[in-house]
């Protein structure tokens, strides 16, 4: 007889534990457990049976997989969190006893931790990190728009502003922006980086109210991880683009409201500049180094006189060795002076801590493949191996749609959102200027510059204009901000007439079609639109004829003999009969109650008596029945064939559904319901569009007639 198995120790439900048990197993607090789960990407799981997983207890609880908790137990950050708790306890004790020296020593030795290893764990390849940039960018851009608050540290807000500016700078430089949409929630951007689509939302630059019901400790945990992730990704992107990361910051422009323009893109081999040091302070440092006999190499590297002499001596020795090799082998080589200087600097300058250094990239060494060459030594195209290094070095072709604003120079007026328009226009090759009141660094001083081709303005047209203003408006186009975004989404420069200053703008449609193929497209032609507008034209023509006849009758002189009363009544009855016939003809099926009701309302609007409408409707129904009977006699064979095909198709569909499993059958039915719902929504929106067009047609024609 086998060993008796205790209940609740085997089965799929035993692989899950509650959050309380997980915290007790890890021996950390609830806040530390939340932070650890956020950093490591651990989320609650849903067990097959919540009651069995909780040992018969049906109370609501969060469950985690046992392997996830075991994975967290080996995380070295747990020890750092415990050390931080000990540090806080010692610091509070020292502050309570007023031991200021001990408190200062504790503050200098505050425990810290790095998240670099977690980023490498969660994203094994660089493409994985790029795919997960959406949430990180949304969080960072939101933090950059918030004002300073006691619940949000100032350092976090500054880091968010820096990272957001660096991302915009990279997207602008590489022309990676593809779509933009101005919505009520914010500005939606979509860029294409390394073949992956990155979408993020940026809030408008208004005063943000800090909500009190948001747990900012959770938000700060996410932000802590996202800052590390974006640091890794931006370093790789800037390095692949041949740029220095982080980009140097011009402190003067930043202080005067330069925004993103305060950061300067610098190639890797170009002149270096420190992002945290002003130019004047740098010059003062060089003067001090000259007085002390030191040489400033830039980038914070300073050589003493002894180090320079050692570098020169090593260079001379290397030159002599190379000359000897040239004499022996007859192969001249260039003297590698920069390499010798770098070697001297690396050997003499003290190295910083390991955590403060940037991640280094290994140098790729090409190895010839035996299979890739033929016997003659030439490469065989059929055997060439495509490597990641070869793909990275492929020339990137900039599409034509990313250069639509290259021939134009824009000037943004003070009421237009500069941070949106500058980013979008520069991403598509345009030159942007703005007034001095909106910040420094503008390449165009004012609107009167001869180079300006477009003025982006968001104010009404002035009632009175001077000759100078009229002449200026003839030389350039004045458009509203929506023209820039719609042109980007269309992939071409749209006509400026519909977006001119003071005009009613066309609908701003979203370029993000999330519904897929077959969904409602606002720009696509609607079937039945022309017929509906033609009916409106007929109605308006009939109303105009009636108005003209009434005016002619009222203008007749009273002295002349009026026509007999019965003739006038006959004419009116004839006109009403025509209207009733026009209303009744619109009823395609007289047995349809909804269609008849609509026709009755239309007849009532036209002033037709119910008796006349009933007579015309009865005649129309009799005629339709006769036509239907003739059509049934002619098409009996066709209907029988159609019924046979329909029944056959339905039976085949039912047979196919019977062969499916229960899960797949439910999924198939769900797909059918979803498609039917989409189709109903599409028809509803198309009908709504037709009604709006008919209403505009009526009001427009009436306005023209009244004028």
C-alpha positions in Angstrom: 0.0 0.0 0.0 1.4 3.4 -1.1 2.0 6.3 1.2 -1.0 8.4 1.9 -0.8 11.8 0.3 -1.8 14.7 2.5 -4.5 16.9 1.0 -3.3 20.2 -0.5 0.3 19.1 -1.1 0.0 18.1 -4.7 -1.6 19.4 -7.8 -1.5 22.6 -9.9 -2.9 24.7 -7.1 0.0 24.0 -4.8 2.3 26.1 -7.0 0.7 29.3 -5.8 1.0 31.1 -2.5 -0.7 34.3 -1.2 1.1 37.6 -0.9 1.1 37.4 2.9 2.9 34.0 2.8 5.4 35.4 0.2 6.2 38.4 2.5 6.7 36.1 5.5 9.0 33.9 3.4 11.1 36.7 2.1 11.1 38.5 5.6 10.6 42.0 4.1 7.9 44.6 4.6 5.0 45.1 2.2 6.4 48.3 0.7 9.8 46.6 0.0 7.9 43.6 -1.5 6.0 45.9 -3.9 9.2 47.7 -4.9 11.0 44.4 -5.5 8.1 43.1 -7.6 8.1 46.3 -9.7 11.9 46.2 -10.3 12.0 42.5 -11.1 8.8 42.5 -13.2 6.9 39.9 -11.0 3.1 40.1 -11.3 0.3 38.2 -9.5 -0.9 35.0 -11.1 -4.3 33.5 -11.4 -4.5 29.9 -10.0 -6.9 27.3 -11.6 -9.0 27.3 -8.4 -8.7 30.3 -6.0 -10.4 28.4 -3.2 -8.2 25.3 -3.5 -5.0 27.4 -3.8 -6.0 29.2 -0.5 -6.8 25.9 1.2 -10.5 26.2 1.2 -10.7 29.9 2.0 -12.7 31.9 -0.5 -11.6 35.4 0.8 -10.1 37.6 -1.9 -6.3 37.4 -2.1 -3.4 38.0 -4.5 -1.5 34.8 -5.5 2.1 34.5 -6.8 3.9 31.6 -8.3 6.3 29.7 -6.0 9.1 29.9 -8.6 8.7 33.7 -8.8 9.1 34.0 -5.0 12.1 31.7 -5.1 13.5 34.0 -7.9 13.0 37.0 -5.7 14.7 35.3 -2.7 18.0 35.2 -4.5 18.0 38.9 -5.4 20.9 40.8 -3.9 18.8 44.0 -3.5 17.0 42.4 -0.6 20.2 42.7 1.5 20.6 46.3 0.4 17.0 47.0 1.5 17.7 45.5 4.9 20.9 47.5 5.2 18.9 50.7 4.4 16.4 49.8 7.1 19.2 49.5 9.6 20.7 52.8 8.4 17.4 54.6 9.0 17.1 53.1 12.5 20.7 54.2 13.4 20.2 57.6 11.9 17.0 58.3 13.9 18.8 57.2 17.1 21.7 59.5 16.4 19.5 62.4 15.6 17.4 61.8 18.7 20.6 61.8 20.9 21.9 64.9 19.0 25.1 63.1 18.0 25.7 65.2 14.9 29.2 63.7 14.1 27.8 60.2 14.1 24.8 61.3 12.0 27.2 62.9 9.4 29.3 59.8 9.2 26.2 57.6 8.7 25.0 59.9 5.9 28.3 59.7 4.1 28.1 55.9 4.3 24.5 55.6 3.2 23.9 52.2 1.5 23.1 52.4 -2.2 22.4 49.9 -4.9 22.4 49.6 -8.7 19.8 48.2 -11.1 22.1 47.4 -14.0 22.0 43.7 -13.5 18.1 43.7 -13.4 18.0 45.5 -16.7 20.3 42.9 -18.2 18.1 40.1 -16.7 14.8 41.4 -18.0 16.1 42.4 -21.5 18.6 39.9 -22.8 18.9 41.7 -26.2 18.8 45.4 -27.1 15.7 44.9 -29.3 13.8 43.6 -26.2 14.5 46.9 -24.4 13.4 49.0 -27.4 10.1 47.1 -27.6 9.4 48.0 -23.9 10.1 51.8 -24.2 6.5 52.8 -24.4 5.7 52.8 -20.7 9.1 54.1 -19.7 8.8 57.2 -22.0 5.2 57.9 -20.9 6.3 57.9 -17.2 9.4 60.0 -17.8 7.6 62.6 -20.0 4.9 62.8 -17.4 7.4 63.4 -14.6 9.1 66.1 -16.7 5.8 68.1 -16.9 5.2 68.0 -13.1 6.0 70.9 -10.8 8.1 70.5 -7.7 6.2 69.0 -4.8 7.1 67.6 -1.3 6.0 64.1 -2.4 8.3 64.1 -5.5 12.0 64.8 -5.1 13.5 67.5 -7.2 16.3 65.2 -8.5 13.7 62.9 -10.0 12.0 65.7 -11.9 15.3 67.0 -13.2 16.3 63.5 -14.4 12.9 63.1 -16.1 13.3 66.5 -17.9 16.9 65.5 -19.0 15.8 62.1 -20.3 12.8 63.5 -22.2 15.0 66.1 -23.9 17.6 63.5 -24.8 14.9 61.3 -26.4 13.5 64.2 -28.4 17.0 65.1 -29.5 17.6 61.6 -30.8 14.3 61.3 -32.6 14.8 64.7 -34.2 18.4 63.8 -35.3 17.4 60.4 -36.8 14.1 61.6 -38.4 12.4 58.7 -36.6 9.0 60.3 -36.0 6.1 58.8 -38.0 2.8 59.9 -36.5 1.3 62.6 -34.3 -2.2 63.1 -32.9 -3.5 65.9 -30.7 -6.1 64.5 -28.4 -7.9 65.7 -25.2 -5.7 63.4 -23.1 -2.4 64.7 -24.6 -0.2 64.5 -27.6 0.4 61.0 -29.0 3.7 60.4 -30.8 4.9 57.3 -32.7 8.5 56.8 -33.8 10.3 54.0 -35.5 13.6 53.0 -33.8 15.6 50.0 -34.9 12.7 48.7 -36.9 10.4 48.7 -33.8 7.4 51.1 -33.3 7.6 53.2 -30.1 4.4 55.1 -29.0 4.2 57.5 -26.1 1.9 60.2 -24.8 3.1 63.7 -23.7 0.9 66.0 -21.7 0.2 69.6 -22.7 2.3 72.2 -20.9 -0.2 73.4 -18.4 0.0 73.7 -14.7 -0.4 70.1 -13.4 -2.3 69.5 -10.2 -0.7 66.9 -8.1 -3.4 64.3 -7.1 -3.5 63.3 -3.4 -5.0 59.8 -4.0 -2.0 58.5 -6.0 0.6 56.4 -4.2 3.8 58.1 -5.3 6.0 55.5 -3.7 4.8 53.0 -6.4 5.3 55.6 -9.1 8.9 56.3 -7.8 9.7 52.6 -7.9 8.6 52.5 -11.6 10.5 55.7 -12.3 13.7 54.3 -10.6 13.7 51.3 -12.9 12.8 53.3 -16.1 15.6 55.8 -15.5 18.2 53.0 -15.5 16.6 51.4 -18.6 16.5 54.6 -20.6 20.1 55.3 -19.6 21.2 52.0 -21.1 19.1 52.4 -24.3 20.0 56.0 -24.9 23.7 55.2 -24.6 23.4 52.5 -27.2 21.3 54.6 -29.6 23.6 57.6 -29.3 26.7 55.5 -29.7 25.3 53.7 -32.8 24.5 57.1 -34.3 28.1 58.3 -33.8 27.1 60.8 -31.0 28.4 61.5 -27.6 26.2 60.5 -24.7 25.1 62.3 -22.6 24.8 65.3 -24.9 26.5 68.4 -23.6 24.2 71.0 -22.0 24.6 74.8 -22.6 23.8 76.2 -19.2 23.2 79.7 -20.5 20.5 78.6 -23.0 19.0 76.3 -20.3 18.8 79.2 -17.9 17.1 81.4 -20.5 14.4 78.8 -21.5 16.1 77.2 -24.4 14.5 73.8 -23.7 15.7 71.0 -25.9 17.9 73.4 -27.9 20.0 73.8 -24.8 21.5 70.3 -25.5 24.0 70.1 -28.3 24.6 67.0 -30.4 28.3 66.2 -30.6 29.9 63.6 -32.8 32.2 61.1 -31.2 35.4 62.4 -32.8 34.4 66.1 -32.4 35.5 68.6 -29.8 34.4 67.6 -26.3 32.4 69.7 -23.8 31.3 68.9 -20.3 27.6 68.8 -19.7 27.9 70.0 -16.1 30.5 72.7 -16.5 30.1 76.2 -18.0 32.4 77.4 -20.7 33.8 80.2 -18.5 34.6 77.8 -15.7 36.3 75.5 -18.2 38.6 78.3 -19.5 39.4 79.2 -15.9 40.4 75.6 -15.2 42.6 75.5 -18.3 44.4 78.6 -17.1 45.0 77.1 -13.6 46.4 73.9 -15.2 48.8 75.9 -17.4 50.1 77.7 -14.3 50.7 74.4 -12.6 52.4 72.9 -15.6 49.5 70.6 -16.5 47.9 69.8 -19.9 44.0 69.7 -20.2 42.9 67.0 -22.7 39.2 67.8 -22.3 36.5 65.4 -20.9 37.9 66.0 -17.4 41.3 64.4 -18.2 44.4 66.3 -17.1 48.0 65.3 -17.6 50.9 66.4 -15.5 54.3 67.3 -16.9 55.7 63.9 -16.0 52.8 62.1 -17.7 53.4 64.1 -20.8 57.1 63.2 -20.9 56.3 59.6 -20.4 53.8 59.7 -23.3 56.3 61.4 -25.6 59.0 58.8 -24.6 56.6 55.9 -25.3 55.6 57.5 -28.7 59.3 57.8 -29.7 59.9 54.1 -28.7 56.9 53.1 -30.8 58.1 55.1 -33.8 61.5 53.4 -33.7 60.0 50.0 -33.5 57.7 50.8 -36.5 60.6 52.1 -38.5 62.5 48.9 -37.9 59.5 46.9 -39.0 59.2 49.0 -42.2 62.9 48.3 -43.0 62.5 44.6 -42.5 59.0 44.0 -44.0 58.8 47.0 -46.3 55.3 47.9 -45.1 54.9 51.6 -44.1 52.5 52.3 -41.2 51.1 55.5 -39.7 52.3 56.5 -36.3 49.5 56.0 -33.8 49.9 59.1 -31.7 46.3 59.2 -30.3 46.6 55.6 -29.2 49.8 56.2 -27.3 48.3 59.3 -25.6 45.2 57.3 -24.6 47.4 54.5 -23.3 49.5 56.9 -21.2 46.3 58.5 -19.8 44.8 55.1 -19.0 47.9 53.9 -17.2 48.6 57.1 -15.3 45.1 58.4 -14.5 43.4 56.7 -11.5 40.3 54.7 -12.5 37.0 55.5 -10.8 34.6 53.0 -9.1 33.2 50.2 -11.3 29.6 51.3 -10.8 30.2 54.8 -12.2 31.7 53.7 -15.5 29.6 53.4 -18.6 28.9 50.0 -20.1 31.7 49.3 -22.6 31.1 47.7 -26.0 33.3 44.9 -27.2 35.2 45.6 -30.4 34.1 43.4 -33.3 36.8 41.5 -35.1 35.9 40.1 -38.5 36.9 36.5 -39.0 36.9 35.2 -42.6 34.6 32.2 -43.1 35.9 29.2 -45.0 32.4 28.5 -46.4 32.0 32.1 -47.7 34.9 32.0 -50.1 35.5 29.9 -53.3 38.6 28.3 -54.4 39.7 31.5 -56.2 39.5 33.5 -53.0 36.5 35.5 -53.9 33.3 35.6 -51.9 30.4 33.4 -53.0 27.2 35.4 -52.7 25.2 32.2 -52.0 27.3 31.3 -49.0 27.5 34.8 -47.4 26.4 34.8 -43.8 24.3 37.8 -42.6 25.6 38.9 -39.2 24.2 41.4 -36.7 27.3 43.6 -37.3 26.6 43.6 -41.0 23.0 44.6 -40.5 24.0 47.4 -38.1 26.4 48.8 -40.7 23.9 48.9 -43.5 23.3 52.4 -44.9 20.0 53.8 -43.6 17.8 55.3 -46.3 15.6 58.3 -45.2 12.2 58.1 -46.8 10.8 61.0 -48.7 8.0 61.5 -46.2 10.5 62.5 -43.5 11.7 65.4 -45.6 8.4 67.1 -46.3 9.4 70.3 -44.4 12.9 70.6 -45.7 12.3 73.5 -48.2 10.4 75.6 -45.6 11.2 77.9 -42.8 8.6 78.2 -40.0 8.0 81.0 -37.4 5.9 80.0 -34.4 3.9 82.8 -32.9 3.8 83.2 -29.1 0.4 81.7 -28.5 1.2 78.4 -30.4 2.6 75.5 -28.5 6.3 75.7 -29.3 7.4 72.5 -27.6 5.1 70.4 -29.9 5.6 72.2 -33.2 9.4 72.6 -32.8 9.7 68.8 -32.2 7.5 67.8 -35.1 8.8 70.3 -37.7 12.5 69.6 -36.9 11.8 65.8 -37.1 10.7 66.3 -40.7 13.5 68.6 -41.9 12.1 72.1 -41.3 13.8 75.1 -39.8 11.9 76.7 -36.8 12.1 80.1 -35.2 10.1 81.7 -32.4 9.9 85.1 -30.6 12.5 85.9 -27.9 9.7 85.9 -25.3 9.3 82.1 -25.8 12.9 81.3 -25.1 16.4 81.8 -26.4 18.3 80.1 -29.2 15.9 80.9 -32.1 17.7 81.1 -35.5 15.1 83.6 -36.7 14.6 86.8 -34.8 11.2 87.9 -35.9 8.3 87.3 -38.3 9.6 89.9 -40.9 12.6 87.7 -41.8 12.7 87.1 -45.6 13.5 83.4 -45.2 10.2 82.7 -43.4 7.7 80.7 -45.6 5.1 79.7 -43.1 3.8 81.4 -39.9 2.1 79.1 -37.5 -0.5 81.2 -35.7 -3.5 80.5 -33.5 -5.3 83.8 -33.2 -8.2 85.4 -35.1 -7.5 87.6 -38.2 -7.2 91.3 -37.2 -10.0 93.5 -38.4 -7.8 96.3 -39.7 -4.4 95.7 -41.3 -1.9 98.2 -42.7 -0.3 98.0 -46.1 2.9 96.5 -44.5 0.8 93.7 -42.9 -1.0 93.0 -46.2 2.3 92.8 -48.1 3.8 90.5 -45.5 0.8 88.1 -45.8 1.2 88.0 -49.5 4.8 86.7 -49.2 4.2 83.9 -46.8 1.5 81.5 -45.6 -0.4 81.9 -42.3 -1.6 78.5 -41.1 -3.0 77.1 -37.9 -1.0 74.5 -35.8 -3.2 71.6 -37.0 -1.9 72.0 -40.5 1.6 70.8 -39.4 0.2 67.7 -37.7 -2.2 66.8 -40.5 0.6 67.1 -43.1 2.9 64.8 -41.1 0.1 62.2 -40.8 -0.7 62.5 -44.5 3.0 62.1 -45.5 2.8 65.2 -47.7 2.4 69.0 -47.5 -1.4 69.7 -47.6 -2.9 72.7 -49.1 -2.8 75.7 -46.7 -6.2 77.1 -47.8 -8.3 74.9 -45.5 -6.0 75.7 -42.5 -5.7 79.4 -43.0 -5.8 81.8 -40.1 -9.3 82.3 -38.7 -11.0 79.5 -40.8 -13.0 76.6 -39.3 -10.6 73.7 -39.3 -11.4 70.3 -40.9 -11.8 67.3 -38.5 -8.5 66.2 -36.9 -8.6 62.4 -37.5 -6.4 59.9 -35.6 -3.7 58.2 -37.7 -3.8 55.2 -35.3 -6.3 52.8 -36.8 -6.6 50.2 -33.9 -9.6 48.4 -35.4 -7.8 47.0 -38.4 -9.2 46.2 -41.8 -12.9 46.5 -42.4 -13.4 49.2 -39.7 -15.1 52.5 -40.3 -12.9 54.9 -42.3 -14.0 58.6 -42.0 -12.2 59.4 -45.3 -13.7 56.6 -47.3 -16.8 57.3 -49.5 -20.1 56.2 -48.0 -22.4 54.1 -50.2 -25.7 55.8 -50.7 -24.5 59.3 -50.0 -25.1 60.6 -53.5 -28.6 59.2 -53.6 -29.5 60.8 -50.2 -28.2 64.2 -51.4 -30.1 63.9 -54.6 -33.3 63.3 -52.6 -32.6 66.4 -50.6 -32.1 68.4 -53.8 -35.5 67.2 -55.1 -37.2 68.2 -51.9 -35.7 71.6 -52.0 -36.7 72.1 -55.6 -40.3 71.2 -54.8 -40.3 73.6 -51.9 -38.9 76.4 -54.2 -41.7 75.7 -56.8 -44.4 75.9 -54.1 -42.9 79.2 -52.8 -42.8 80.7 -56.3 -46.4 79.7 -57.0 -47.6 81.2 -53.8 -45.8 84.5 -54.5 -47.3 84.6 -58.0 -50.8 84.2 -56.6 -50.3 86.9 -54.1 -49.0 89.4 -56.6 -52.1 89.2 -58.9 -54.2 92.3 -58.9 -57.4 92.3 -56.9 -59.3 94.0 -59.8 -58.8 91.2 -62.2 -61.2 88.3 -62.1 -59.9 85.6 -59.8 -60.1 82.0 -61.0 -62.9 79.9 -59.7 -62.5 78.7 -56.2 -62.7 75.0 -57.2 -59.9 75.4 -59.7 -57.6 76.8 -57.1 -58.5 74.0 -54.7 -57.8 71.5 -57.5 -54.3 72.9 -58.0 -53.5 72.8 -54.3 -54.8 69.2 -54.1 -52.6 68.3 -57.1 -49.5 69.8 -55.4 -50.3 67.9 -52.2 -50.9 64.8 -54.1 -47.4 65.1 -55.7 -45.9 65.6 -52.3 -47.8 62.6 -50.9 -46.7 60.5 -53.8 -43.1 61.6 -53.3 -43.2 60.7 -49.7 -44.9 57.3 -50.3 -42.5 56.3 -53.1 -39.7 56.4 -50.5 -41.3 53.5 -48.7 -39.6 50.5 -50.4 -41.6 48.0 -48.4 -45.2 49.2 -47.5 -45.4 46.4 -44.9 -42.4 47.7 -43.0 -43.8 49.7 -40.0 -40.7 51.7 -39.4 -40.5 52.8 -43.0 -44.2 53.8 -43.1 -43.8 55.8 -39.9 -40.8 57.7 -41.3 -42.8 58.4 -44.5 -45.8 59.7 -42.4 -43.5 62.0 -40.5 -42.1 63.3 -43.7 -45.6 63.8 -45.1 -46.6 65.7 -42.0 -43.6 68.0 -42.3 -44.6 68.7 -45.9 -48.2 69.6 -44.8 -50.0 66.6 -46.3 -53.3 65.5 -44.9 -53.4 61.9 -43.5 -56.3 60.9 -45.8 -54.4 61.8 -49.0 -51.3 60.1 -47.7 -53.2 56.9 -47.0 -54.7 56.8 -50.5 -51.3 57.2 -52.1 -49.7 54.7 -49.8 -52.5 52.1 -50.6 -51.9 52.6 -54.3 -48.2 52.2 -53.9 -48.6 49.0 -51.8 -50.9 47.5 -54.5 -48.4 48.3 -57.2 -45.6 46.8 -55.2 -47.6 43.6 -54.6 -48.2 43.2 -58.3 -44.5 43.7 -59.1 -43.5 41.3 -56.4 -45.9 38.6 -57.7 -44.4 38.9 -61.2 -40.9 38.8 -59.8 -41.7 35.7 -57.8 -43.0 33.9 -60.9 -39.9 34.7 -62.8 -37.4 34.0 -60.1 -38.8 30.8 -58.5 -35.9 28.7 -60.0 -33.3 31.2 -58.8 -34.7 31.3 -55.2 -34.8 27.5 -55.0 -31.2 27.4 -56.1 -30.2 30.1 -53.6 -32.0 28.4 -50.7 -30.2 25.2 -51.6 -26.8 27.0 -51.6 -27.7 28.8 -48.3 -28.7 25.6 -46.6 -25.7 23.8 -47.9 -23.4 26.6 -46.7 -25.1 26.6 -43.3 -24.8 22.9 -42.9 -21.1 23.0 -43.9 -20.5 25.7 -41.3 -22.3 23.7 -38.6 -20.3 20.6 -39.5 -17.1 22.5 -39.3 -18.1 23.9 -35.9 -18.9 20.4 -34.7 -15.4 19.3 -35.4 -13.9 22.1 -33.3 -13.1 21.7 -29.7 -15.2 23.5 -27.1 -12.6 26.2 -26.5 -12.1 26.9 -30.2 -15.8 26.9 -30.9 -16.3 29.6 -28.2 -13.4 31.6 -29.7 -15.0 31.3 -33.1 -18.4 32.5 -31.9 -16.7 35.4 -30.1 -14.9 36.4 -33.3 -18.2 36.3 -35.2 -19.9 38.4 -32.6 -17.1 40.9 -32.6 -17.1 41.2 -36.4 -20.9 41.6 -36.4 -20.6 44.4 -33.7 -17.9 46.1 -35.8 -20.1 46.0 -38.9 -23.1 47.4 -36.9 -21.0 50.2 -35.6 -19.7 50.9 -39.1 -23.2 51.1 -40.6 -24.3 53.3 -37.7 -21.5 55.8 -38.3 -22.1 55.8 -42.0 -25.8 56.6 -41.5 -24.9 59.3 -39.1 -22.5 60.8 -41.7 -25.3 60.7 -44.3 -27.7 62.5 -41.9 -25.1 65.2 -41.1 -24.4 65.7 -44.8 -28.2 66.0 -45.5 -28.6 68.5 -42.7 -25.7 70.6 -44.0 -27.2 70.5 -47.5 -30.6 71.7 -46.3 -29.2 74.5 -44.1 -26.7 75.6 -46.8 -29.4 75.8 -49.6 -31.8 77.6 -47.3 -29.1 80.1 -46.4 -28.4 80.7 -50.1 -32.1 81.2 -50.8 -32.6 83.5 -47.9 -29.7 85.7 -48.9 
